[in-house]
Amino acid sequence: MLSSNKLEEPVFQFLAGTFHQDIDSPEEALQELLTEESKEYLEFAIIFLTDFIESEYSDKEKNEYIQSCADGVYFPATGLKPLQWLYQVIEQIREAVKTK
């Protein structure tokens, strides 16, 4: 079972640190991250987020983990399940890395 209280885990830090309840919108929070973080960190984020998606946990567990960590994202408004949303985030990071 995935636990959202593992403060040292990069996936938790990424989701909870970027998409917390105090953000104006998930889109703005992601754009801020893409602008302010180094290319090296973004490349690392692609790796650890992809590893998380490809992990042995069930999609249900991954969806619940993403939703609990990224508590500033209201997933019903996105029209996506948390895992689908995270796929899109990774793609946006990939695009940003190309231009950094």
N, C-alpha and C positions, 0 to 999 in steps of 0.2 A: 504494500500500500504506500502510495506517495504521501509524504507529509509536508505541509506548507510551512513548517516551523524550522526548516533547515536553513538558517541564515547564511551559511557559508556556500551554499550551492549557487552556481552562476545562473541557473534558470530562475530560481526564486529571486535572486537579486535583480536580474534583468526585468522580470515581470512586475514584482512588487515595487521596485525602484522607479520604473518608468510609467507604469499604468496604475498608479495609486488613486485614491478617492479625491485628492486635491487637484487633479488635472482639469483643464478646461474641456479637452476632448482627447480621445485616444489618438486621433489623427495629428493633432498639434503636439502631443507628447512624443509621438514617434518622429515627427519632423525635427523637433528639438534635439532628440537623441541623435538622429542622423547628422545634424549640423554640428553638434558640440563634441561628439565622441570621435576618437581617433580611428583611422582606417584599420589599425591593428586590432582595436577592441571590437569593431564591427565584424571583422573577419573571424575573430574568436567567437563572437555571438552567433554567427552563422553555424559554426561547428557545434557549439554546445546545444543550441536549439534544435539543430538537425539530429544530433545524438539523442536528445530527449524524445523527439517525434518517433525515431526509429527504435526506441527502447522496448523492452519486453512487457511493459505495463499495458493494460487494456486501454482502448480508446476512451472508455467511460472514466477510468482513473485519470487519464491525461486531461480529459475535458474538465473534470472536477478540480484537478490541481491548477490548471490554467485559470479557471474561473475564481478560485480562492485566492490566488496570488495577484492576479490582475483585477483587483476589486474596483478599479476606476472605469472598467469597461462594462457597459450594459449590453451583454451579448444578444439579447432579443432584438435590440435596435440595429445591430449589425446585420442581422439576417443570416448569421453564420454560427456554427458550433465553435466553441473555443479553439479546437484543434484546426479547423479550417481557417479561422482568423489568424492563428499563429503561422500557418503556411504562408498566408499573404504577407505577414510582417517579415518573415524571412526573405521573401521575394523582394520586398521593398528595400531591405538592408542590402541584398545582393546588387540591386540597381544602384544604390547610393555608393557602394564600395567601388563600382566601376568608374565613378566620376571624382573620387577623392584623390 
